[in-house]
Amino acid sequence: MWSSESSYVFRVGQPDILTSFDINLGAGDGSMNLSTLQVDNLYAEVGAGKLSVSFEEESVPSGQILLNIGAGAMILEIPSGVGYQIGYDLGVGKIKIGGKDISDSLDTNGKYESENYATAKIKMIIEANVGVGSLSVENK
């Protein structure tokens, strides 16, 4: 059966070398499982596509996490013990935490902290610009 969809699988990085990612996804669907890598920085730009990024405790970025989301969607899957802070600039889009839309309770820019951020041993600091799309943070 002929399909016009393309699918690619890339294996990148080495588990013992700190790795940075700079992702620019226009109109496709992408999925990144970074569970076996040591991640330094993550820069991601999503236009009208959808990007899912999955971390384990060992792969939580030690550096910057900068996300720019236009009309697309981005999903971050992180371990439940990891605390996170999101510095955001929000247009008319959505920010969802654990499946719950918290956008209505947020200003157009500011900071959001997970309930466990103050006490978590492992922390992520995320900077996100969300236009009309959505950012979802899900625990696994």
Secondary structure, 3 states (H helix, E strand, C coil): CCCCCCCCCCCCCCCCCEEEEEEEECCCEEEEECCCCEEEEEEEEECCCEEEEECCHHHCCCCCEEEEECCCEEEEEECCCCEEEEEEEECCCEEEECCEECHHHCCCEEEEECCCCCCCCCEEEEEEEECCCEEEEEEC
